[in-house]
Amino acid sequence: MRPSEEYVLSTLVDQFGGRYIEGEDPPDGYILNGDKRIAVEVSTLVENIQGENGKQYSRMNDDAPAQNLAKKIESDIENNIPEGMHVFLTICAPIKKIKKTQTLVGNEIITMIQTGVFKLEREFFGNDISINIFTGWGDYTPKVGLAISNRYSSDNLGKNTKIMLSERIEIKNKKRNVQPNNSEYWLALFNDYWIANEESYQLAYKNLNIEHNFDKILIVNGNRQAYVLHKT
């Protein structure tokens, strides 16, 4: 079971009670609560973006390489970052020339630390990256933090939430593995689209015209809270 699935299932158990076990994929897991055996499909709501070729794809395809870049930079230079000092990167994805960018940004951070420069914004091999260095944060980890923007991202919140919900519900509904001993079948969606809140998703779902067979659809946030989007 993936860590994201364990997080979602444990959040649901904290809120609704019982315990969770791993499923056959599908479903991703079960919540056992009294005499109830609830099948749970887990998925993540990630913004879909439109690239230069006009095709839609998950923003995660661009974010994952940027996240990996930050981890590799930290691995390369962590011994050069003094105790109590931390680096925060803001990167515009998708990333070009990842390996060369990794080396150059790492070297730039080391130079900044050595020369007492704490803020820099520049282009590295066609990538817009800002570097901020902070002190007094103790042993907080990771030592290299990250925020990601995307040059293809849309600011149309209503459109984005409708597309994400429609896609996840449709795909997961087709994967349902209904068994006679299941009391209910839930779809739990982890919200990785941080600008959307409960009101945004409730409005988007209300305006969707989509059929599905889930007894309950829930949104799970990063603060270990879940709210119901749909229930029969």
N, CA and C of each residue as an Amber inpcrd file, in Angstrom:
protein
   696
   0.8450000  -1.1950000   0.0000000   0.0000000   0.0000000   0.0000000
   0.8860000   1.2520000   0.0000000   0.5750000   2.1980000  -0.8620000
   1.3650000   3.4160000  -0.9540000   1.1330000   4.2980000   0.2680000
   2.1530000   5.1080000   0.6480000   1.9840000   6.0070000   1.8030000
   0.7800000   6.9270000   1.6690000   0.4990000   7.4110000   0.4500000
  -0.6470000   8.3020000   0.2530000  -1.9530000   7.5820000   0.5450000
  -2.0330000   6.2960000   0.1960000  -3.2380000   5.5140000   0.4810000
  -3.3910000   5.2900000   1.9830000  -2.2690000   4.9970000   2.6520000
  -2.3180000   4.8070000   4.0960000  -2.7580000   6.0920000   4.7970000
  -2.2610000   7.2260000   4.3060000  -2.6440000   8.5140000   4.8930000
  -4.1430000   8.7320000   4.7750000  -4.6810000   8.5190000   3.5800000
  -6.1160000   8.7440000   3.3460000  -6.9540000   7.7980000   4.2010000
  -6.6100000   6.5230000   4.2010000  -7.3890000   5.5400000   4.9620000
  -7.3210000   5.8040000   6.4630000  -6.1420000   6.1680000   6.9540000
  -6.0230000   6.4540000   8.3900000  -6.8080000   7.7110000   8.7620000
  -6.8570000   8.6860000   7.8540000  -7.6500000   9.8920000   8.1060000
  -9.1330000   9.5520000   8.1900000  -9.5990000   8.6890000   7.3000000
 -11.0030000   8.2750000   7.3280000 -11.3330000   7.5110000   8.6050000
 -10.4190000   6.6600000   9.0300000 -10.6300000   5.9020000  10.2680000
 -10.6860000   6.8460000  11.4700000  -9.8020000   7.8430000  11.4940000
  -9.8220000   8.8130000  12.5920000 -11.1640000   9.5310000  12.6580000
 -11.7620000   9.7820000  11.5040000 -12.9980000  10.5650000  11.4660000
 -14.2560000   9.7020000  11.6250000 -14.2250000   8.4980000  11.0300000
 -15.4420000   7.6770000  11.0210000 -15.3550000   6.4450000  11.9110000
 -14.1620000   6.1490000  12.4420000 -14.0050000   5.0180000  13.3300000
 -13.6160000   3.7410000  12.6060000 -13.3200000   2.6970000  13.3910000
 -12.9380000   1.4070000  12.8440000 -11.4460000   1.2890000  12.6280000
 -11.0780000   0.4120000  11.7220000  -9.6800000   0.2220000  11.3390000
  -9.6400000  -0.0910000   9.8520000  -8.4600000   0.0520000   9.2560000
  -8.3600000  -0.2120000   7.8280000  -7.3960000  -1.3620000   7.5540000
  -7.6570000  -2.0460000   6.4540000  -6.7650000  -3.0960000   5.9740000
  -6.5400000  -2.8900000   4.4770000  -5.5090000  -3.5130000   3.9850000
  -5.1820000  -3.3730000   2.5650000  -6.1790000  -4.1510000   1.7140000
  -6.4930000  -3.6050000   0.5370000  -7.4080000  -4.2550000  -0.3850000
  -6.6860000  -4.9710000  -1.5060000  -7.4730000  -5.4630000  -2.4780000
  -6.9090000  -6.2440000  -3.5900000  -6.4820000  -5.3680000  -4.7680000
  -6.7840000  -4.0760000  -4.6920000  -6.4330000  -3.1080000  -5.7420000
  -6.9700000  -3.5010000  -7.1110000  -8.2450000  -3.2900000  -7.3920000
  -9.2060000  -2.6040000  -6.5250000  -9.9120000  -3.5750000  -5.5630000
 -10.4470000  -2.9960000  -4.4370000 -10.2360000  -1.6260000  -3.9820000
  -8.8700000  -1.4670000  -3.3220000  -8.5010000  -0.2190000  -3.0280000
  -7.2010000   0.0410000  -2.3930000  -7.1860000  -0.3940000  -0.9350000
  -8.3470000  -0.3640000  -0.2920000  -8.3950000  -0.7740000   1.1010000
  -9.8240000  -0.9830000   1.5660000  -9.9350000  -1.4670000   2.7930000
 -11.2350000  -1.6460000   3.4280000 -11.2070000  -0.9700000   4.7870000
 -12.3440000  -0.4010000   5.1660000 -12.5300000   0.0710000   6.5330000
 -13.4770000  -0.9040000   7.2160000 -13.0030000  -1.4860000   8.3040000
 -13.7990000  -2.4240000   9.0880000 -14.2850000  -1.7090000  10.3300000
 -15.5900000  -1.5410000  10.4360000 -16.1700000  -0.7900000  11.5450000
 -17.4230000  -1.5200000  12.0230000 -17.2860000  -2.2320000  13.1270000
 -18.3850000  -3.0650000  13.6040000 -18.6460000  -4.1810000  12.6110000
 -19.8890000  -4.2970000  12.1570000 -20.2180000  -5.3300000  11.1800000
 -20.1310000  -4.8090000   9.7390000 -19.5990000  -3.5980000   9.5780000
 -19.4750000  -3.0110000   8.2420000 -18.0950000  -3.2970000   7.6320000
 -18.1110000  -3.6120000   6.3530000 -16.8750000  -3.7900000   5.5860000
 -16.9940000  -2.8490000   4.3800000 -16.3210000  -1.7080000   4.4670000
 -16.4600000  -0.6480000   3.4700000 -15.2600000  -0.6700000   2.5250000
 -15.5340000  -0.9070000   1.2510000 -14.4730000  -0.8680000   0.2400000
 -14.1550000   0.5910000  -0.0720000 -12.8550000   0.9170000  -0.1790000
 -12.4440000   2.3010000  -0.4180000 -11.4570000   2.3660000  -1.5770000
 -11.8260000   3.1200000  -2.5930000 -10.9000000   3.4770000  -3.6620000
 -10.2550000   4.8060000  -3.2940000  -8.9450000   4.9080000  -3.4770000
  -8.2110000   6.1270000  -3.1460000  -7.5710000   6.6850000  -4.4100000
  -7.6730000   7.9880000  -4.5790000  -7.0050000   8.6360000  -5.7030000
  -6.6280000  10.0530000  -5.2870000  -5.9160000  10.7420000  -6.1650000
  -5.4240000  12.0890000  -5.8650000  -5.9400000  13.0780000  -6.8920000
  -6.3770000  14.2280000  -6.4010000  -6.8290000  15.2980000  -7.2780000
  -5.6490000  16.1960000  -7.6170000  -5.1990000  16.1050000  -8.8550000
  -4.0660000  16.8880000  -9.3430000  -4.5250000  17.6920000 -10.5470000
  -4.0980000  18.9280000 -10.6090000  -4.4890000  19.8030000 -11.7180000
  -4.0660000  19.2170000 -13.0600000  -4.9670000  19.2410000 -14.0210000
  -4.6210000  18.9080000 -15.3990000  -4.2320000  20.1840000 -16.1360000
  -3.1610000  20.1340000 -16.8820000  -2.7010000  21.3090000 -17.6010000
  -2.5990000  20.9990000 -19.0850000  -2.5310000  22.0430000 -19.8690000
  -2.4610000  21.8940000 -21.3200000  -1.1030000  22.3600000 -21.7950000
  -0.3330000  21.4400000 -22.3940000   1.0110000  21.7510000 -22.8540000
   1.0110000  22.5120000 -24.1630000   2.2110000  22.7400000 -24.6670000
   2.3660000  23.5030000 -25.9030000   1.7040000  22.8200000 -27.0930000
   1.6010000  21.4850000 -27.0330000   0.9800000  20.7490000 -28.1420000
  -0.5410000  20.6910000 -28.0320000  -1.0940000  21.3250000 -26.9870000
  -2.5350000  21.3720000 -26.8210000  -3.1240000  20.1890000 -26.0800000
  -2.2990000  19.2020000 -25.7220000  -2.7970000  18.0130000 -25.0400000
  -2.8550000  18.2320000 -23.5380000  -3.9020000  17.6670000 -22.9060000
  -4.0630000  17.7340000 -21.4630000  -3.2530000  16.6250000 -20.7980000
  -2.6250000  16.9650000 -19.6730000  -1.9180000  15.9390000 -18.9030000
  -1.8550000  16.3770000 -17.4450000  -1.5580000  15.4180000 -16.5680000
  -1.5100000  15.6980000 -15.1380000  -0.3140000  16.5820000 -14.8120000
  -0.5630000  17.5960000 -14.0010000   0.5350000  18.4740000 -13.5810000
   1.6140000  17.7020000 -12.8290000   1.2390000  16.5870000 -12.2190000
   2.2160000  15.7750000 -11.4930000   3.3690000  15.3390000 -12.3910000
   3.1150000  15.1970000 -13.6940000   4.1730000  14.8280000 -14.6300000
   5.2900000  15.8640000 -14.6510000   4.9300000  17.1300000 -14.3860000
   5.9290000  18.1910000 -14.3200000   6.4450000  18.4070000 -12.9050000
   5.5610000  18.2450000 -11.9150000   5.9570000  18.5070000 -10.5330000
   6.9370000  17.4680000  -9.9960000   6.7360000  16.2010000 -10.3690000
   7.5780000  15.1300000  -9.8300000   9.0620000  15.3420000 -10.1480000
   9.4340000  15.6810000 -11.3990000  10.8600000  15.9450000 -11.6710000
  11.4040000  17.1270000 -10.8670000  10.5690000  18.1510000 -10.6320000
  11.0140000  19.2910000  -9.8390000  11.2400000  18.8800000  -8.3870000
  10.3500000  18.0510000  -7.8450000  10.5150000  17.5530000  -6.4790000
  11.7770000  16.7090000  -6.3610000  12.0060000  15.8810000  -7.3640000
  13.2000000  15.0340000  -7.3680000  14.4670000  15.8780000  -7.4750000
  14.3860000  16.9660000  -8.2480000  15.5320000  17.8710000  -8.3920000
  15.9170000  18.4500000  -7.0390000  14.9270000  18.9150000  -6.2710000
  15.2120000  19.4980000  -4.9550000  15.8440000  18.4630000  -4.0220000
  15.3530000  17.2330000  -4.0660000  15.9170000  16.1780000  -3.2150000
  17.3690000  15.8860000  -3.5860000  17.6560000  15.8640000  -4.8760000
  19.0300000  15.5800000  -5.3200000  19.9640000  16.7210000  -4.9710000
  19.4750000  17.9610000  -5.0900000  20.3010000  19.1040000  -4.7060000
  20.6340000  19.0270000  -3.2170000  19.6370000  18.6850000  -2.4070000
  19.8900000  18.5560000  -0.9690000  20.9200000  17.4650000  -0.6980000
  20.7850000  16.3300000  -1.3850000  21.7340000  15.2430000  -1.1950000
  23.1540000  15.6720000  -1.5710000  23.2610000  16.4920000  -2.6090000
  24.5740000  16.9360000  -3.0900000  25.2590000  17.9040000  -2.1300000
  24.4750000  18.7780000  -1.4920000  25.1020000  19.9030000  -0.7710000
  24.7780000  19.9520000   0.7200000  24.0530000  18.9700000   1.2540000
  23.6020000  19.0740000   2.6480000  24.7570000  19.2600000   3.6310000
  25.9090000  18.7050000   3.3210000  27.0660000  18.8640000   4.2200000
  27.6410000  20.2710000   4.1700000  27.2450000  21.0490000   3.1710000
  27.7130000  22.4320000   3.0480000  26.7280000  23.4420000   3.6380000
  25.6000000  22.9570000   4.1380000  24.6000000  23.8400000   4.7340000
  24.7800000  23.8080000   6.2520000  25.1760000  24.9220000   6.8560000
  25.4300000  24.9350000   8.3040000  24.1730000  24.5980000   9.1060000
  24.3760000  24.1420000  10.3140000  23.2650000  23.8180000  11.2020000
  22.4080000  25.0590000  11.4370000  21.1070000  24.8850000  11.3770000
  20.1890000  25.9950000  11.5770000  19.9020000  26.8040000  10.3330000
  20.5530000  26.4720000   9.2180000  20.3290000  27.1860000   7.9620000
  19.5420000  26.3010000   7.0050000  18.6080000  26.8980000   6.2770000
  17.7850000  26.1570000   5.3300000  17.6380000  26.9280000   4.0290000
  17.4120000  26.1770000   2.9770000  17.2850000  26.7450000   1.6350000
  15.8680000  26.4880000   1.1380000  15.2740000  27.5070000   0.5270000
  13.9470000  27.3330000  -0.0550000  14.0030000  27.7350000  -1.5260000
  13.6230000  26.7910000  -2.3850000  13.6360000  27.0130000  -3.8210000
  12.2220000  27.2190000  -4.3510000  12.0710000  28.1310000  -5.2840000
  10.8360000  28.2640000  -6.0420000  11.1880000  28.0130000  -7.5030000
  10.5940000  26.9680000  -8.0610000  10.9600000  26.5060000  -9.3970000
   9.7470000  26.5530000 -10.3090000   9.9510000  27.0340000 -11.5280000
   8.8860000  27.0300000 -12.5260000   9.0480000  25.7930000 -13.4100000
   8.0860000  24.9030000 -13.3460000   8.1100000  23.6630000 -14.1290000
   7.3800000  23.8900000 -15.4650000   7.6160000  23.0080000 -16.4420000
   8.5050000  21.8440000 -16.4300000   9.9800000  22.2350000 -16.5030000
  10.8170000  21.3620000 -15.9370000  12.2450000  21.6120000 -15.8250000
  12.9660000  21.1910000 -17.1030000  13.8880000  22.0370000 -17.5400000
  14.7350000  21.7300000 -18.6780000  16.1420000  21.3810000 -18.1800000
  16.8050000  20.4800000 -18.8840000  18.1970000  20.1240000 -18.5860000
  18.3940000  19.8960000 -17.0830000  17.7180000  18.8690000 -16.5860000
  17.6390000  18.6350000 -15.1430000  19.0160000  18.4250000 -14.5010000
  19.8350000  17.5740000 -15.0770000  21.1290000  17.2580000 -14.4720000
  22.0310000  18.4870000 -14.4030000  22.0990000  19.2490000 -15.4940000
  22.9280000  20.4580000 -15.4970000  22.3970000  21.4910000 -14.5170000
  21.0590000  21.5900000 -14.4480000  20.4430000  22.5270000 -13.5150000
  20.7440000  22.1220000 -12.0780000  20.6710000  20.8310000 -11.8020000
  20.9730000  20.3180000 -10.4570000  22.3680000  20.7490000 -10.0140000
  23.3460000  20.5590000 -10.8700000  24.7320000  20.8820000 -10.5270000
  24.9190000  22.3780000 -10.3400000  24.3820000  23.1690000 -11.2690000
  24.5890000  24.6150000 -11.2230000  23.8810000  25.2580000 -10.0370000
  22.6530000  24.8400000  -9.7560000  21.9210000  25.4000000  -8.6100000
  22.6100000  25.0210000  -7.3000000  23.0660000  23.7790000  -7.1990000
  23.7820000  23.3530000  -5.9980000  25.0310000  24.1820000  -5.7620000
  25.8020000  24.3990000  -6.8110000  27.0180000  25.2140000  -6.6920000
  26.6730000  26.6580000  -6.3310000  25.5820000  27.1660000  -6.8960000
  25.1680000  28.5450000  -6.6080000  24.7810000  28.6990000  -5.1400000
  24.0970000  27.7110000  -4.5890000  23.7060000  27.7720000  -3.1840000
  24.9420000  27.7960000  -2.2820000  25.9090000  26.9350000  -2.5960000
  27.1430000  26.9020000  -1.8030000  27.8360000  28.2610000  -1.8360000
  27.9090000  28.8730000  -3.0200000  28.5300000  30.1890000  -3.1650000
  27.7740000  31.2390000  -2.3600000  26.4380000  31.1800000  -2.3940000
  25.6360000  32.1280000  -1.6290000  25.9060000  32.0080000  -0.1400000
  25.9920000  30.7700000   0.3550000  26.2620000  30.5550000   1.7710000
  27.6330000  31.1090000   2.1420000  28.6100000  30.8660000   1.2890000
  29.9830000  31.3100000   1.5730000  30.1380000  32.8210000   1.5280000
  29.3320000  33.4910000   0.7010000  29.4660000  34.9450000   0.5170000
  28.4140000  35.7500000   1.2660000  27.5210000  35.0670000   1.9860000
  26.5250000  35.7580000   2.7720000  25.3790000  36.3480000   1.9620000
  25.1050000  35.7880000   0.7820000  23.9640000  36.2210000  -0.0270000
  22.7870000  35.3090000   0.3060000  21.6220000  35.8930000   0.6080000
  20.5070000  35.0920000   1.0870000  19.3140000  35.0610000   0.1370000
  19.4000000  35.7900000  -0.9610000  18.2910000  35.7790000  -1.9180000
  18.8190000  35.9680000  -3.3240000  18.2930000  35.1350000  -4.2430000
  18.7360000  35.2220000  -5.6350000  17.6150000  34.7440000  -6.5480000
  17.3690000  35.4660000  -7.6140000  16.4350000  35.0440000  -8.6530000
  17.1560000  35.1170000  -9.9910000  17.1970000  33.9890000 -10.6890000
  17.8670000  33.9810000 -11.9820000  17.4050000  32.7930000 -12.8050000
  17.8780000  32.7470000 -14.0190000  17.5460000  31.6640000 -14.9320000
  18.7060000  30.6760000 -15.0010000  18.3890000  29.4070000 -14.8360000
  19.3870000  28.3380000 -14.9220000  19.0030000  27.4310000 -16.0800000
  19.7260000  27.5170000 -17.1920000  19.4500000  26.6860000 -18.3690000
  17.9820000  26.7810000 -18.8050000  17.4570000  27.9980000 -18.7970000
  16.0810000  28.2080000 -19.2370000  15.0320000  27.9950000 -18.1640000
  15.4690000  27.7220000 -16.9280000  14.5500000  27.5030000 -15.8060000
  14.5780000  28.7030000 -14.8610000  13.4170000  29.2900000 -14.6110000
  13.3150000  30.3990000 -13.6610000  13.2790000  29.8400000 -12.2460000
  14.3130000  30.1690000 -11.4780000  14.4420000  29.6260000 -10.1190000
  14.8230000  30.7480000  -9.1600000  14.1340000  30.7940000  -8.0280000
  14.5330000  31.7150000  -6.9550000  15.0660000  30.9020000  -5.7880000
  16.1090000  31.4280000  -5.1590000  16.7570000  30.7640000  -4.0290000
  16.6920000  31.7000000  -2.8330000  16.1400000  31.2100000  -1.7440000
  16.0950000  31.9750000  -0.4990000  16.7300000  31.1440000   0.6060000
  17.6040000  31.7600000   1.3710000  18.2990000  31.0770000   2.4640000
  17.8570000  31.7040000   3.7880000  17.4850000  30.8340000   4.7370000
  16.9930000  31.2900000   6.0300000  17.8570000  30.7030000   7.1430000
  17.9620000  31.4340000   8.2400000  18.7100000  30.9540000   9.4040000
  17.7860000  30.9100000  10.6150000  18.2160000  30.1570000  11.6260000
  17.4660000  30.0990000  12.8740000  16.3220000  29.1120000  12.8760000
  16.3550000  28.1440000  11.9630000  15.2740000  27.1520000  11.8780000
  15.6100000  25.8480000  12.6040000  16.7260000  25.8030000  13.3120000
  17.0830000  24.6070000  14.0560000  17.3470000  23.4170000  13.1490000
  16.9340000  22.2310000  13.5960000  17.2010000  20.9940000  12.8620000
  16.0450000  20.5950000  11.9600000  15.2060000  21.5350000  11.6040000
  14.0580000  21.2540000  10.7360000  14.5130000  20.6080000   9.4400000
  13.8200000  19.5510000   9.0120000  14.1290000  18.8940000   7.7450000
  12.8930000  18.9070000   6.8500000  13.0700000  18.9130000   5.5070000
  14.3360000  18.8630000   4.7940000  15.0760000  20.2020000   4.8450000
  16.3590000  20.1550000   4.5310000  17.1500000  21.3840000   4.5260000
  16.9140000  22.1990000   3.2670000  16.4210000  21.5490000   2.2160000
  16.0800000  22.2450000   0.9750000  14.5850000  22.0840000   0.7320000
  13.8360000  23.1660000   0.9480000  12.3980000  23.1560000   0.7180000
  12.0800000  23.6020000  -0.7040000  10.8130000  23.4430000  -1.0790000
  10.4530000  23.6700000  -2.4800000   9.0300000  24.1440000  -2.6420000
   8.8430000  25.1140000  -3.5360000   7.5270000  25.4910000  -4.0540000
   7.6150000  25.4320000  -5.5740000   6.5460000  24.9400000  -6.2090000
   6.5570000  24.7340000  -7.6590000   5.4390000  25.5320000  -8.3110000
   5.7940000  26.3170000  -9.3060000   4.7980000  26.9240000 -10.1780000
   4.8830000  26.1950000 -11.5220000   3.9180000  26.4580000 -12.3990000
   3.9340000  25.7940000 -13.6980000   3.5240000  26.7950000 -14.7710000
   4.3390000  26.8860000 -15.7950000   4.0940000  27.8880000 -16.8370000
   2.8250000  27.6120000 -17.6250000   2.3020000  26.3800000 -17.5440000
   1.0980000  26.0360000 -18.2830000  -0.1470000  25.9930000 -17.3900000
   0.0150000  26.3110000 -16.1090000  -1.0880000  26.1960000 -15.1760000
  -2.1700000  27.2300000 -15.4660000  -3.4270000  26.8190000 -15.2960000
  -4.5670000  27.7110000 -15.5030000  -5.0530000  28.2410000 -14.1630000
  -5.5250000  29.4870000 -14.1600000  -6.0660000  30.0600000 -12.9250000
  -7.5860000  29.9610000 -12.8640000  -8.1790000  29.1570000 -13.7570000
  -9.6310000  28.9670000 -13.7720000  -9.9950000  27.8770000 -12.7730000
 -10.2510000  28.2800000 -11.5370000 -10.4860000  27.3330000 -10.4490000
 -11.6960000  26.4470000 -10.7190000 -12.7970000  27.0490000 -11.1690000
 -14.0140000  26.2700000 -11.4090000 -13.8130000  25.2130000 -12.4750000
 -13.1820000  25.5850000 -13.5600000 -12.9270000  24.6390000 -14.6490000
 -12.0030000  23.5220000 -14.1900000 -10.9420000  23.8830000 -13.4750000
  -9.9680000  22.8820000 -13.0400000 -10.5910000  21.8580000 -12.0980000
 -11.3780000  22.3200000 -11.1220000 -11.9640000  21.3870000 -10.1600000
 -12.9750000  20.4600000 -10.8330000 -13.7390000  20.9650000 -11.7730000
 -14.6960000  20.1130000 -12.4930000 -13.9830000  19.0490000 -13.3020000
 -12.9160000  19.4280000 -13.9910000 -12.1660000  18.4640000 -14.8060000
 -11.5620000  17.3790000 -13.9240000 -10.9390000  17.7920000 -12.8100000
 -10.2930000  16.8250000 -11.9280000 -11.3020000  15.8420000 -11.3390000
 -12.4070000  16.3610000 -10.8250000 -13.4210000  15.4900000 -10.2350000
 -14.0040000  14.5380000 -11.2640000 -14.3620000  15.0580000 -12.4140000
 -14.9730000  14.2330000 -13.4530000 -14.0540000  13.0960000 -13.8730000
 -12.7760000  13.4160000 -14.0750000 -11.8160000  12.3980000 -14.5230000
 -11.6350000  11.3100000 -13.4710000 -11.4140000  11.7130000 -12.2090000
 -11.1530000  10.7250000 -11.1540000 -12.3820000   9.8490000 -10.8930000
 -13.5670000  10.4590000 -10.8620000 -14.7790000   9.6900000 -10.5970000
 -15.0340000   8.6980000 -11.7280000 -14.8980000   9.1520000 -12.9540000
 -15.1530000   8.2770000 -14.0970000 -14.1800000   7.1060000 -14.1410000
 -12.8990000   7.3820000 -13.9520000 -11.8850000   6.3240000 -14.0210000
 -12.0500000   5.3290000 -12.8750000 -12.2290000   5.8330000 -11.6720000
 -12.3410000   4.9480000 -10.5090000 -13.6570000   4.1740000 -10.5020000
 -14.7110000   4.7480000 -11.0590000 -15.9880000   4.0370000 -11.1230000
 -15.8660000   2.7890000 -11.9960000 -15.0760000   2.8800000 -13.0530000
 -14.8720000   1.7410000 -13.9400000 -14.0570000   0.6360000 -13.2690000
 -13.2700000   0.9880000 -12.2550000 -12.3990000   0.0120000 -11.5850000
 -13.0580000  -0.6770000 -10.3980000 -14.2640000  -0.2770000 -10.0550000
 -14.9150000  -0.8260000  -8.8660000 -14.9500000  -2.3540000  -8.9050000
 -14.5780000  -2.9530000  -7.7970000 -14.5770000  -4.4070000  -7.6580000
 -15.5960000  -4.7750000  -6.5840000 -16.8450000  -4.8780000  -6.9960000
 -17.9360000  -5.0860000  -6.0490000 -17.9700000  -6.5420000  -5.5830000
 -18.0230000  -6.7280000  -4.2650000 -18.1090000  -8.0640000  -3.6800000
 -19.3260000  -8.1240000  -2.7550000 -19.9400000  -9.3230000  -2.6270000
 -21.1830000  -9.4560000  -1.8530000 -21.0630000  -9.0290000  -0.3950000
 -19.8520000  -9.1810000   0.1890000 -19.7120000  -8.8760000   1.6100000
 -19.3370000  -7.4230000   1.8850000 -19.3210000  -6.5790000   0.8510000
 -19.0650000  -5.1580000   1.0630000 -20.3490000  -4.4440000   1.4780000
 -20.2690000  -3.6810000   2.5660000 -21.4220000  -2.9150000   3.0160000
 -21.6340000  -1.6890000   2.1270000 -20.5410000  -1.0030000   1.8320000
 -20.5920000   0.1930000   1.0040000 -19.3130000   0.2760000   0.1680000
 -19.3450000   1.1690000  -0.8140000 -18.1540000   1.3980000  -1.6540000
 -17.9130000   2.9050000  -1.7040000 -16.7750000   3.3450000  -1.1700000
 -16.4490000   4.7700000  -1.0950000 -15.3360000   5.1200000  -2.0730000
 -15.3260000   6.3790000  -2.4780000 -14.2130000   6.9590000  -3.2370000
 -13.6470000   8.1010000  -2.4000000 -12.3650000   7.9810000  -2.0270000
 -11.7030000   9.0160000  -1.2230000 -10.6440000   9.6950000  -2.0840000
 -10.7630000  10.9990000  -2.2350000  -9.8790000  11.7660000  -3.1140000
  -9.0040000  12.6990000  -2.2850000  -7.6980000  12.4850000  -2.3600000
  -6.7650000  13.3700000  -1.6510000  -6.5880000  14.6500000  -2.4500000
  -6.7510000  15.7940000  -1.7950000  -6.6720000  17.0850000  -2.4650000
  -5.2320000  17.5740000  -2.5500000  -4.6330000  17.4380000  -3.7360000
  -3.2850000  17.9460000  -3.9700000  -3.3260000  19.2730000  -4.7350000
  -4.5280000  19.7930000  -4.9230000  -4.7210000  21.0710000  -5.6100000
  -5.0550000  22.0900000  -4.5300000  -4.0030000  22.6520000  -3.9150000
  -4.1450000  23.3430000  -2.6380000  -4.9880000  24.6000000  -2.6960000
  -5.1790000  25.2020000  -3.8740000  -5.9790000  26.4350000  -3.9240000
  -7.4760000  26.1470000  -3.8790000  -7.8690000  24.8800000  -4.0460000
  -9.2880000  24.5120000  -4.0030000  -9.6650000  24.0930000  -2.5900000
 -10.8020000  24.6020000  -2.0980000 -11.2810000  24.2480000  -0.7700000
 -12.6000000  23.4850000  -0.8720000 -13.2120000  23.2380000   0.2730000
 -14.4550000  22.4550000   0.3010000 -15.5430000  23.1030000  -0.5610000
 -15.6780000  24.4050000  -0.4470000 -16.7010000  25.1070000  -1.2250000
 -16.4640000  24.9460000  -2.7280000 -15.2000000  25.0020000  -3.1400000
 -14.8650000  24.8620000  -4.5660000 -15.2970000  23.5020000  -5.0900000
 -14.9920000  22.4580000  -4.3270000 -15.3400000  21.1080000  -4.7770000
 -16.8420000  20.8440000  -4.7060000 -17.4970000  21.3810000  -3.6790000
 -18.9410000  21.1970000  -3.5800000 -19.6420000  21.8290000  -4.7800000
 -19.2110000  23.0290000  -5.1650000 -19.8040000  23.7170000  -6.3060000
 -19.5110000  22.9700000  -7.6050000 -18.2760000  22.5020000  -7.7420000
 -17.8980000  21.7740000  -8.9580000 -18.7060000  20.4890000  -9.0900000
 -18.8670000  19.7580000  -7.9830000 -19.6100000  18.5010000  -8.0380000
 -21.0780000  18.7550000  -8.3550000 -21.6190000  19.8170000  -7.8010000
 -23.0190000  20.1660000  -8.0500000 -23.2730000  20.4180000  -9.5330000
 -22.2550000  20.9540000 -10.2230000 -22.4030000  21.2980000 -11.6370000
 -21.9530000  20.1780000 -12.5780000 -21.5610000  19.0400000 -12.0020000
 -21.1680000  17.8980000 -12.8270000 -22.4000000  17.1030000 -13.2480000
 -22.3250000  16.5830000 -14.4390000 -23.3770000  15.6720000 -14.9000000
 -22.7170000  14.3270000 -15.1720000 -22.5180000  13.5700000 -14.0900000
 -21.7820000  12.3160000 -14.2060000 -22.4590000  11.2480000 -13.3500000
 -22.5830000  10.0710000 -13.8970000 -23.1740000   8.9570000 -13.1700000
 -22.0700000   8.0780000 -12.5790000 -22.3120000   7.5810000 -11.3720000
 -21.3620000   6.6840000 -10.7250000 -22.1150000   5.8280000  -9.7230000
 -21.4170000   4.8720000  -9.1510000 -22.0580000   3.9260000  -8.2340000
 -21.4260000   3.9370000  -6.8480000 -20.7750000   5.0280000  -6.4850000
 -20.1820000   5.1220000  -5.1580000 -21.2340000   5.5330000  -4.1350000
 -21.1950000   4.8710000  -2.9830000 -22.1120000   5.2270000  -1.9060000
 -21.7080000   6.5380000  -1.2460000 -20.4040000   6.8090000  -1.2750000
 -19.9190000   8.0460000  -0.6680000 -18.6600000   8.4960000  -1.4100000
 -18.5460000   9.7970000  -1.6590000 -17.3290000  10.3960000  -2.2090000
 -16.8440000  11.4220000  -1.2080000 -15.5680000  11.3350000  -0.8580000
 -15.0040000  12.2220000   0.1520000 -13.7480000  12.9050000  -0.3700000
 -13.5040000  14.1140000   0.1210000 -12.2640000  14.8290000  -0.1410000
 -11.4390000  14.7980000   1.1410000 -10.1690000  14.4110000   1.0260000
  -9.2670000  14.3640000   2.1780000  -8.1820000  15.4200000   1.9780000
  -8.0260000  16.2920000   2.9740000  -7.0350000  17.3600000   2.8990000
  -5.7400000  16.9890000   3.6240000  -4.7450000  17.8400000   3.4530000
  -3.4450000  17.5780000   4.0650000  -3.3990000  17.8320000   5.5580000
  -4.4770000  18.3520000   6.1290000  -4.5240000  18.5970000   7.5750000
  -5.2760000  17.4940000   8.3170000  -5.3550000  16.3200000   7.6740000
  -6.0090000  15.1410000   8.2440000  -7.4910000  15.3800000   8.5260000
  -8.1380000  16.0840000   7.6100000  -9.5720000  16.2830000   7.6910000
 -10.2170000  15.7810000   6.3970000 -11.4230000  15.2270000   6.5360000
 -12.1560000  14.7410000   5.3730000 -13.5730000  15.2970000   5.4090000
 -14.1060000  15.5900000   4.2550000 -15.4970000  16.0230000   4.1870000
 -16.2010000  15.2990000   3.0500000 -17.4950000  15.1380000   3.2070000
 -18.2860000  14.3440000   2.2770000 -18.7460000  15.2100000   1.1150000
 -18.4810000  14.7290000  -0.0860000 -18.9030000  15.4210000  -1.3010000
 -20.2220000  14.8520000  -1.8040000 -20.4080000  13.5470000  -1.5960000
 -21.6100000  12.8530000  -2.0550000 -21.8660000  11.6810000  -1.1310000
 -23.1540000  11.4230000  -0.8540000 -23.5220000  10.2010000  -0.1490000
 -24.9330000   9.8120000  -0.5690000 -25.1670000   8.5050000  -0.6230000
 -26.4730000   8.0010000  -1.0170000 -27.3760000   7.9130000   0.1930000
